[in-house]
Every structure is written in C-alpha cells, then in structure tokens.
Amino acid sequence: MIPATFEYHVPPSLVEATALLSRLGEDAKVLSGGQSLIPLMKLRLATPRHIVDINSIPGLSDVRESDGMLRIGGLVREADLEESSLIRTRYPLLHDTSGVIADPVVRNLATVGGNLAHGDPANDHPAAMLALDAEVVAVGPRGERRLPVSTFFTGPFATALGNDEILVEVRVPAPGPHSAGAYLKLERKVGDFATAAVAVQVDLDAGGVCTRAGIGLTNVGPVPIKAVAAEAACWFWAWRRLNELADSGARPDFDRIAYVLDPAGRGIEDLVYFTAGTGIGGGALAAGRLVHGLMHSEMGHLLVRRAPEEVPGFAGVCPYHGDCLEGMASGPAIEARWGRPAESLPPNHPAWRIEADYLAQACVNVTSVLSPRVIVLGGGVMEQQQLLEMIRARAAEHARGYFPLPRIERPALEHPGLSGALILAQEAAR
C-alpha cells in the first residue's frame, strides 16, 4: 500500500526540530530510522500529516562512556551497537539485544532511540534498558528532561515523551568489575518479534555475592515489564550470604550491605530496616556490621503498648504473642481489625493513625537500643503515602524530647520486593 499524503520536513538543528514539532502538534511524527513508522504508514495505521526527519541533526550518533555512564545518541543505529567493541566487551546485554533485532537490513537503519520511543512492548531494547536501569534524555522547547526507563512506557505504543520532545540520548550506568548480562529471545523464526524474551543484568561483589539484579521482560504485557519480584529473589541470596558471614564472625563489606538493603541507607553504617507487610521483619547494621548474635533479629515481635485509638477488645493476630508489633501492625492485623484488606482503606481511615503509632513505637524502641542514624520503613503497608509523616510525628511524641530521633525514611527503591527479600532471608535463617 501507499502512505497517505504528508509534508516532509528536514530541520538542521535540534532547536528548529523541537520548535517545528511544537507548532505542528499531534499532526507530526518524528522520523529517525523509520523501521516502525514507515510500515505503519504504508498500511495506513498511521497517517501523520507531517514527517519531521531528524537525521540531519548533528551530535546524536555517538556511543561513548563519560562520567560513569554509557551514552547512546538518539540516532545510533542498531548495527552501530552490534559492531561496537565497547558494547561487545563492556555491555554484553546490549550487544545480545542488537544482534537479534529483525535482520541486517533493518539493523543498518533502525535506531536505538526510535526502538524505545515507539513504545512497542514487543520491541527488544525496552526490556534491556529496564534491566540496566537506564534513563532517556528528552529535549523539547522547554528544555531537557531525564526520564527513568522504569517510568518511560505508559501504555501500548505510548511513552512519557511529549509531542514536541525528541529522544536525544540513552544513558546506562557503567557496569562494575564483576557484572554480566544476556538477552534471551523466543521467536517463531529468526527476525520475528519476540513471542517472549528476557533481559538480565547481574552485578556481583568480589566475593561473588549478588549486589544488584536487573530483569526486563519483552512482549508479556501491555508495556515492557521490570520483573521486580524476580530481582528481589536474587537479592535474597545476597541476604542469605550476609547472614552466613555474620554467623562466621566475618565482617561483611558495608557498601555491599547498604546496596542490598536499599539506596536510602547508602553510606550509613548504623541503620535499621523494617518491612511491614504480611508480617513484620527487621534488620540492623551497627558500625557497618550486620547485627546477628544469638540469632537473627526478630524485630517484628517487639512488645508494644496499645495505641490510644486501638479498637476495644482487639487482641492482635500473632500466634505466639498476640499483641506484639507484628500482631498489631502487620497487614493481616489491619485486615483482622477492620474486616477489610489494608489496601482498600482510604487515607483518612482511623486505621492509619493506629498503624502510625505502632510503627513509631518500634522506631523509638530500636533507637533507644541500637541508636541508628537512619531507620528505613518498607513493605506493602508503607505504600500508604500519608503514613510516613504520621509515623515521624508519633515517634516525636513517644520520644518526648529525651533523645534525638534518627532520620525515618521510606525505601529509595520503587518496589517493596526489596522488603520481601529481607523477609525471605529471615525465614531462611530460622
């Protein structure tokens, strides 16, 4: 078939291109490699009235490392990645991915930036970039934006790019000395879109302990998927190894512990981590060492006073202690108290004042014993956005000015799967 009539524009600079896109609005489409757009136009599934060809814009075709990042220009071709010695030796996941996209003719024209900007969940690079924790740089009339790939894909064939923005660069954190990655694609025949595919990037420390795992999935949902639960399972093995080191009397390297815990604790050697979900668990670092004496920590079973707003007669759900911290503040405790799952309760429900009081008591109790500099509160219960400030306020009330309180933070990572890794590690140590 033949595309519908359109007007063709070739702006010589990024400024002119974004100004043109701003003026033309939704009637315009950006052309880089054209390997997705042109077939859609031929089938008249896309009928833009204006095509803005950005291939004449300088400075968008470099592949280089700078300031701890791999920088891939928006016009870098798939064949460029496939043939790059830098990509082959330092970024094997990207090398794998580029080599299985379509065929050599397509790879000579298709761009990495276009592969991402098209937003197709069946494209290969989105999963790879999710596994690598990459970010894209977009430029529009209002300036530059840096967008994490984890939030870039908003729906089938939809991204966070504005109509007047151009993807000018992809940035990937440089790998550590003990890292590896791979892309495995299941396809009906060579060159097809993936039936399903998986991208994996793993970082290890010098002792062989997993410090980071990134996993992205292709064509198994309406958007490319970051497999956070599977990533957390990899961190679980790191936690198990840390417990083994603590049992043996060795001192684990703190940078490794902090990364396994959460970026919120990076650089802090005295830290407590609580996770509140289906149960309540906790871990502690003192002087950079994982606290593990007679046994692993059982912070979920701290004894607490009944909150002032507590429902009369509620005895708690812990099968051992009844009204310990886990018995009063875990997800099952909330559901047992109110007859509804915690996630169904509105932000102004009295449940959250009760929850804040118990978690605040836990923060004050561990502060009086361990004197941490930071307390990180994770888990599904902490997904309630209003809860953190409520806990901070209640903690101040309970401390009554007798001693200073540490910083109380939510995890820096976006998904409570990390908290689940801690719970799994504790279960494994029992």
C-alpha positions in Angstrom: 0.0 0.0 0.0 0.9 3.6 -0.4 1.1 6.1 2.6 -1.4 8.9 2.8 -0.2 12.4 1.7 2.2 14.1 4.1 4.5 17.1 4.2 8.2 16.3 4.7 10.5 18.5 6.9 14.2 18.2 7.5 15.2 20.6 10.3 19.0 21.2 10.5 19.2 21.6 14.3 17.6 20.3 17.5 16.2 23.8 18.3 14.4 24.0 15.0 13.2 20.5 15.2 11.5 20.9 18.5 10.1 24.3 17.5 8.6 22.7 14.4 7.1 19.8 16.5 5.6 22.3 18.9 4.0 24.2 16.1 2.6 21.1 14.3 1.4 19.3 17.4 -0.2 15.9 17.1 -0.2 16.1 13.2 3.6 15.5 13.2 5.7 12.3 13.7 9.5 12.1 14.2 11.4 10.0 11.7 14.8 8.6 12.8 15.3 5.1 11.3 11.7 4.7 10.1 11.6 0.9 10.5 8.5 1.1 12.6 6.9 4.3 11.4 7.1 3.7 7.6 5.4 0.2 7.7 2.6 1.6 9.7 2.2 4.5 7.2 2.2 2.1 4.3 -0.7 0.2 6.0 -2.3 3.5 6.9 -2.4 2.5 10.5 -0.5 5.8 11.0 -1.5 8.8 8.9 0.6 11.8 10.0 0.2 15.0 8.0 3.8 16.0 8.7 7.0 14.0 8.9 10.0 15.6 10.8 13.2 13.8 9.7 15.9 14.4 12.4 18.7 12.5 10.6 20.4 15.8 9.6 20.7 17.0 13.2 24.4 16.7 14.4 25.6 15.2 17.6 23.1 12.4 18.0 25.1 9.5 16.7 27.8 8.9 19.3 28.4 5.9 21.5 30.7 6.7 24.4 31.4 6.4 28.1 31.5 9.6 30.2 31.1 10.4 33.9 30.3 6.8 34.8 27.6 6.4 32.1 27.3 4.9 28.7 25.8 7.5 26.4 24.0 6.3 23.3 22.9 9.1 20.9 19.3 9.1 19.7 20.4 8.4 16.1 22.8 5.5 16.9 21.8 2.6 14.6 21.4 -1.0 15.9 24.2 -2.0 13.7 26.5 0.5 15.4 25.9 -1.2 18.8 26.3 -4.6 17.2 29.7 -3.7 15.8 31.0 -1.6 18.7 33.9 -3.1 20.6 32.9 -1.0 23.6 29.4 -2.6 23.6 30.7 -6.1 22.9 33.2 -6.1 25.8 31.5 -3.9 28.4 27.8 -4.2 27.7 27.1 -7.8 26.5 23.4 -7.4 27.2 23.1 -4.6 24.7 25.2 -6.5 22.2 23.0 -9.5 22.6 19.9 -7.4 22.1 21.0 -5.5 19.0 22.0 -8.8 17.3 18.6 -10.3 17.4 16.5 -7.4 16.2 14.9 -8.2 12.8 17.6 -8.6 10.1 20.8 -6.8 9.0 18.9 -4.5 6.6 16.7 -3.3 9.3 19.6 -3.0 11.8 21.5 -0.8 9.5 18.7 1.7 9.5 16.8 1.3 12.8 17.9 3.5 15.8 18.1 2.6 19.5 16.2 5.8 20.3 13.4 5.0 17.9 13.1 1.5 19.3 12.4 3.0 22.7 10.3 6.0 21.6 8.0 3.8 19.6 6.7 2.2 22.8 6.1 -1.2 21.4 6.0 -3.8 24.2 7.3 -6.3 21.6 10.4 -4.3 20.8 13.7 -5.7 22.3 15.5 -2.7 23.7 12.9 -1.6 26.3 13.5 -4.8 28.3 17.2 -4.5 28.1 17.1 -0.9 29.3 14.9 -1.8 32.2 17.4 -4.5 33.2 20.2 -1.9 33.0 18.3 0.8 34.9 18.8 3.2 32.0 17.3 6.6 31.5 16.4 8.6 28.4 17.2 12.2 27.8 14.4 14.2 26.0 14.7 17.7 24.7 11.8 20.0 23.8 11.1 23.7 23.6 11.1 23.9 27.5 14.5 22.3 27.8 15.9 18.9 28.8 14.3 16.2 30.8 15.8 13.0 32.2 13.3 10.1 32.4 14.0 6.7 34.0 13.1 3.9 31.6 11.2 2.3 34.5 8.6 5.1 34.2 9.0 5.9 30.5 6.5 3.4 29.0 2.9 4.4 29.9 0.9 2.1 27.7 0.9 0.1 24.4 2.8 2.3 21.9 2.7 5.2 24.4 5.6 6.8 26.3 6.2 9.8 28.6 7.6 11.8 25.6 5.7 15.0 24.8 4.6 15.6 21.2 7.2 18.4 21.0 10.1 16.4 22.5 12.8 14.3 20.9 14.7 11.5 22.5 18.3 12.6 22.1 20.2 10.2 24.3 20.0 7.0 26.3 22.2 6.7 29.4 23.2 3.4 31.0 25.2 3.2 34.3 28.6 1.8 33.7 29.0 -1.8 34.9 31.1 -2.8 37.8 34.1 -5.1 37.5 32.1 -8.3 38.3 29.0 -7.9 36.1 27.4 -9.8 33.3 24.2 -9.6 31.2 22.4 -11.5 28.5 19.2 -11.3 26.4 17.3 -14.5 25.5 14.6 -14.3 22.9 12.0 -16.8 21.9 10.8 -16.2 18.4 8.8 -18.1 15.7 11.6 -17.6 13.2 14.8 -15.5 13.0 13.9 -11.9 12.7 10.4 -12.1 14.1 9.2 -10.1 17.0 9.6 -12.0 20.3 7.0 -14.4 21.4 8.6 -13.6 24.7 12.1 -12.5 25.8 14.0 -11.7 28.9 16.9 -9.4 29.6 19.1 -9.9 32.7 21.9 -7.8 34.2 23.7 -9.0 37.4 26.4 -7.3 39.5 28.5 -9.3 42.0 31.0 -8.2 44.5 34.5 -9.6 44.8 33.2 -12.4 47.0 30.6 -13.5 44.4 27.6 -12.1 46.3 24.8 -10.6 44.2 24.6 -6.8 44.8 22.2 -6.0 42.1 19.9 -7.8 39.7 18.0 -6.2 36.8 15.4 -8.2 34.8 13.3 -6.9 32.0 10.6 -8.8 30.0 9.6 -8.4 26.4 6.1 -8.9 25.0 4.4 -10.4 28.0 2.2 -7.4 28.9 0.8 -4.1 27.5 4.1 -2.4 28.4 7.7 -3.7 28.8 7.9 -5.2 32.4 10.5 -4.8 35.0 10.4 -8.1 36.9 10.9 -6.6 40.4 9.9 -9.8 42.3 12.4 -11.9 40.5 15.0 -9.2 41.1 14.2 -9.3 44.8 14.7 -13.1 44.8 18.2 -12.6 43.6 18.8 -10.1 46.5 17.5 -12.8 48.8 20.6 -14.9 48.1 22.8 -12.0 48.9 21.0 -11.6 52.3 21.5 -15.3 53.0 25.2 -15.0 52.3 25.4 -11.9 54.6 23.8 -14.0 57.4 26.3 -16.7 56.8 29.1 -14.2 57.1 27.7 -12.8 60.3 27.4 -16.3 61.8 31.0 -17.0 60.9 32.2 -13.8 62.7 33.4 -12.2 59.5 32.7 -8.5 58.9 30.8 -8.0 55.6 31.7 -5.1 53.5 29.3 -2.3 54.3 28.8 -1.0 50.7 27.5 -4.4 49.8 25.1 -4.5 52.7 23.8 -1.0 52.0 23.2 -1.8 48.4 21.4 -5.0 49.2 19.3 -3.1 51.8 18.3 0.0 49.8 19.9 3.2 48.4 18.2 5.0 51.3 20.9 3.6 53.6 23.9 4.2 51.3 26.8 5.5 53.3 25.2 4.9 56.7 26.9 2.4 59.0 24.3 2.4 61.7 20.9 1.6 60.2 17.7 -0.3 60.9 15.4 -1.6 58.3 11.7 -2.6 59.0 9.4 -4.2 56.5 5.7 -4.2 57.3 3.5 -6.3 55.1 2.2 -9.9 55.5 4.5 -9.9 58.6 6.9 -7.5 60.1 10.6 -8.1 60.0 13.7 -6.1 60.6 17.5 -6.0 60.2 20.1 -3.8 61.7 23.7 -2.6 61.0 25.9 -1.4 63.8 29.2 0.1 62.8 28.7 -1.3 59.4 28.2 -4.9 60.6 25.1 -6.9 60.3 23.7 -7.5 63.8 23.5 -11.2 64.3 24.3 -12.6 67.7 22.4 -15.5 69.4 20.0 -15.4 66.4 18.9 -13.1 63.6 16.8 -10.1 64.6 13.2 -10.7 65.4 12.1 -7.0 65.5 8.6 -7.9 64.3 8.0 -9.4 67.8 8.9 -6.3 69.8 6.4 -5.7 72.6 4.4 -2.5 72.2 1.8 -0.6 74.2 -1.7 -0.4 72.8 -2.3 2.7 70.7 -4.7 5.3 72.2 -7.1 4.8 69.2 -7.0 1.0 69.4 -10.2 -0.8 68.8 -11.5 -2.1 72.1 -11.1 -5.9 72.5 -8.7 -6.3 69.6 -6.1 -8.9 70.8 -3.7 -9.0 67.9 -3.0 -11.8 65.4 0.4 -13.1 66.3 0.0 -16.8 67.2 2.9 -16.6 69.7 2.5 -13.2 71.4 -0.9 -11.9 70.3 -0.3 -8.1 70.6 3.4 -7.8 69.7 4.3 -5.4 66.9 3.5 -7.9 64.1 0.4 -8.9 65.9 -0.9 -5.3 65.9 0.6 -3.7 62.8 1.1 -6.2 60.1 -1.2 -6.3 57.0 -3.2 -9.3 58.5 -3.6 -7.4 61.7 -5.1 -4.4 59.9 -7.5 -6.7 58.0 -8.5 -8.6 61.1 -9.2 -5.4 63.0 -11.3 -3.8 60.3 -12.6 -6.7 58.3 -11.1 -5.3 55.1 -7.7 -5.5 53.4 -5.3 -2.6 54.2 -5.1 -1.6 50.6 -8.9 -1.0 50.5 -8.9 1.5 53.3 -8.9 5.3 52.4 -6.0 7.6 53.5 -8.2 9.2 56.2 -9.3 5.9 57.8 -8.5 5.7 61.6 -6.5 2.5 60.8 -3.6 4.6 59.7 -3.4 6.6 63.0 -3.2 3.2 64.8 -0.7 1.9 62.4 1.5 5.0 62.7 1.5 4.7 66.5 2.8 1.1 66.5 5.5 1.7 63.9 6.5 4.9 65.7 6.9 2.9 68.9 9.1 0.4 67.0 11.3 3.3 65.8 11.7 4.7 69.3 12.4 1.3 70.8 15.2 0.4 68.4 16.6 3.9 68.6 16.9 3.6 72.4 18.8 0.3 72.0 20.8 0.5 68.7 21.0 4.3 68.2 20.8 4.1 64.4 21.3 7.1 62.2 18.6 6.1 59.7 15.5 3.9 60.0 14.1 2.7 56.7 10.4 1.6 56.7 9.5 -0.6 53.8 6.9 -3.2 52.8 3.4 -3.1 51.4 1.9 -1.2 54.3 4.3 1.7 53.7 2.8 2.2 50.3 0.3 4.5 52.0 1.8 7.9 51.1 0.4 9.7 54.2 1.8 7.2 56.7 5.5 8.3 56.8 4.8 11.8 58.2 2.3 10.3 60.7 5.0 7.9 61.9 7.5 10.7 62.3 5.1 12.8 64.3 4.1 9.9 66.6 7.7 9.0 67.1 8.5 12.5 68.3 5.6 12.3 70.7 6.8 9.0 72.1 10.4 10.1 72.5 9.2 13.2 74.4 12.5 15.0 73.6 14.5 12.7 75.8 16.8 11.7 72.9 17.2 12.7 69.3 15.5 10.6 66.7 17.2 9.2 63.6 16.0 10.0 60.1 12.9 7.9 59.3 12.7 7.2 55.6 10.8 5.2 53.1 12.9 3.0 50.8 14.5 4.8 47.9 13.7 1.8 45.6 10.3 1.9 44.0 9.0 -1.5 44.8 8.5 -3.4 48.1 10.0 -6.5 46.6 13.2 -5.5 48.2 11.5 -5.7 51.6 10.2 -9.1 50.6 13.8 -10.2 50.1 14.6 -9.3 53.7 11.6 -11.4 54.9 12.7 -14.3 52.8 16.3 -14.1 54.2 14.9 -14.1 57.7 12.8 -17.1 57.0 15.8 -18.9 55.5 17.9 -18.2 58.6 15.2 -19.7 61.0 
